[in-house]
């Protein structure tokens, strides 16, 4: 497959070359000087004349020609420095794909909608994926069909736009078109690895979009988009290995078949008055297990105590019991792959003139998504299963209910020669967790099977006032200034009591006063866990409502001293109610060295305010140990536990960005070449630490200090959000775009994008003096991998689109460089585990091909495939800690492009 794939790439290159020399009318080719608004408060410039790199993406064309149908997928395949893939068995991250630009965090790229700041998700990524510990903007809360274009500014822009714009800015432009248009999309994974390697088709997706635009008066408009989608899950889990059934499971199952529930004869196996009844019942039904040897039956028959039976009945009989029940090991697979999704979205964009110089505008929308993702399978031989209800175990599932609301409105126009824009932008995300097909095991067979586990909310309201004016000075001067006021609120809502507590044998909530022999156990004496399995709910201790406000002022100047030199400068002052003030600047320039050859460069400072979720989020469990209450989990940054352990209050991340590049137009070939190198230094990056532990033994003064601090915090293990490290990112972006008309009705468009990127931690870890003895838990080896090696350091795309009259053929080849799984393990099987030894996923080429046909100017259809050659990621070595008994064939922590395999699709589009 590799050889064939490389031949396809060579064929693409040969095709481009042939058309370079065979073109007949380059002057009639598509115009290459698209106007860029993002990054400038002036009237816009061509792509080659901007002082920093900006991509303009015609999302309508991408949707029409490719298998993608959401924004994250489109950007992942079109912008090499952008990375976003779906994840599996990672709680809420199964439903919100972290999006990274230039290898930095999801919260270090700013997202705008129609040029206005978009709010972030309330979901904080605390699981094992790139972007761990961050809060990003959920791009897929906006239907891709509602967009006209996407602009991606690949440079620091905090001085212009404020917090988060360290890696760059993504601006989503809503449609303004008039008339009716729509599409229907149908696709699925047709691959030998589908249906857990059984083949066939799975992960089917069907979606429908409708867009309508109408005039309001002479110059006004309203454009509305409705979108619905249904997506089936898929799974790529292999046949489960390891133990599933023990001897007790076999005996209990024979009893259940006769209407007897042995587990129902006790609640705490060490505290029951009918011990002899339990022993007799076990012996009675042990005799009915035909595959037990006579010697084993005799041992059971001779056991005269519960402890003696416990020592015997833990023996594994998986294969024999599978055969008896008519099951196979594959019946116990988890769902390793895409989550199930249903969504409905409605967005609008409008503008109405109220006079010759003034107009009012409004845009926004509502998005509803219901997702379902599986967790780890609860096997029958564990204390987490209730054998009387689910004798073969169960797959617990998280059911996420995600609601997004946004509304922006404003008025803009001219006043005394100034362009004025006054606007207010509101947005809210609510992320609620339900848990289904599960138990609170401490309730036994009285447990409900569904739970409300609580959730989170984030609200943001932004008020902006902007002024700009162009002066006829030298070759052009544009002056802009303005201000911003922003209010933010973050909430965590507690779940129902039964989603997070443990109950004793009398049905009361377990407290520090609950004796050990009154806690619910399984037959082997293991205490059954608290809360809803797979996702214990948020407790009242976790519930919180935190807010802040910020006020900012900025000034921005663009001047052209000559017709070949552009100079830009921006400054911004911002004050936050929770951590104080920050001042940032940016200088950028573009110099036309020859008519078609430009040099550009920029230097800037930036910042990112710690998100409210990073300040206020907590997820702790209360443990009762020897009559003492202690807590374990993630504590708030401003909690007593954080203060006791010397964790400082979160402050802003600060950055310095440098970029330099060239742009080169070759009109004879209708070709544009750009190359931009960049360096980004970030201080005080916020990370989610690993757990710190209370030392059990005192072996020195550090242990004494730490033990006292943990006792003061009333905790035995804790992790926190902290400004723990500094980092440096450097890289190079290269783009080549070319288009030509070959002859009448035949045209070719070619686009090459290439990104080299490397992020490293630099300097020492910023550690609390009380936690120096556990400093490696501040920024652990897995955390380092998520920072430095979890996204490809090299990524490239080569797209060729040939249009022949009504027929369009689109070919895209994408290269994804190596990535590293975060688990430390014996990856080379030499018996030695090095401190930085990991499984490394090899580079891959992925090919997409589609064919479209325009039946007339109103109706078109496209069929095609993403990953047409079914190129799969590197298979994980079968190490139990990595694959969970052969379940995760492909890494669940990192992914270059997904694990689904070949995706085939058909799309019909109409417009009137």
Secondary structure by P-SEA (a helix, b strand, c coil): caaaaaaaaaaaaaaaaaaaaacccccccccccccccccccccccccccccbbbbbbaaaaaaaccccccaaaaaaaccccbbbbbbccccccccbbbbbccccccccbbbbccccbbbbbccccccccccccbbbbcccccccccccbbbbbccccccccccccccbbbbbbcccccccccccccccccccccccccccccccccbbbbbbbbbcccccbbbbbbbbbbbbbbbbccccccccccaaaaaaaaaaaacccccccccccccccaaaaaaaaaaaaaaacccccaaaaaaaaacccaaaaaacccccaaaaaaaaaccccccccccccbbbbcbbbbbbccccccccccccccccbbbbbbbbbbccccccccccccccccccbbbbbbbbbbbbbbbbbbbbbbccccccccbbbbbbbbbbbbbccccccccccccccccccccbbbbbbbbbbbbbbbcccccbbbbbbcbbbbbbbbbbbbcccccccccccccccccccccccccccccccccccccccccccccccccccccccccccbbbbbbcccccbbbbbbbbbbbbccccccccccccccccccccbbbbbcccccccccccccccbbbbbbbbcccbbbbbcccccccaaaaaaccccbbbbbbbbbbbbbbbbcccccbbbbbbbbbbbbccccccccccccccccccaaaaaaaaaaaaacccccccccccccccccbbbbbbbbbbbccccbbbbbbbbbbbbbbbbcccccccccccccccccccaaaaaaaccccccccbbbbbbbbcccbbbbbbbbbbccccccccccccccccccccbbbbbccbbbbbbbbbbcccccbbbbbbbccccccccccccccccccccccccccccccccccccbbbbbbbbbcc
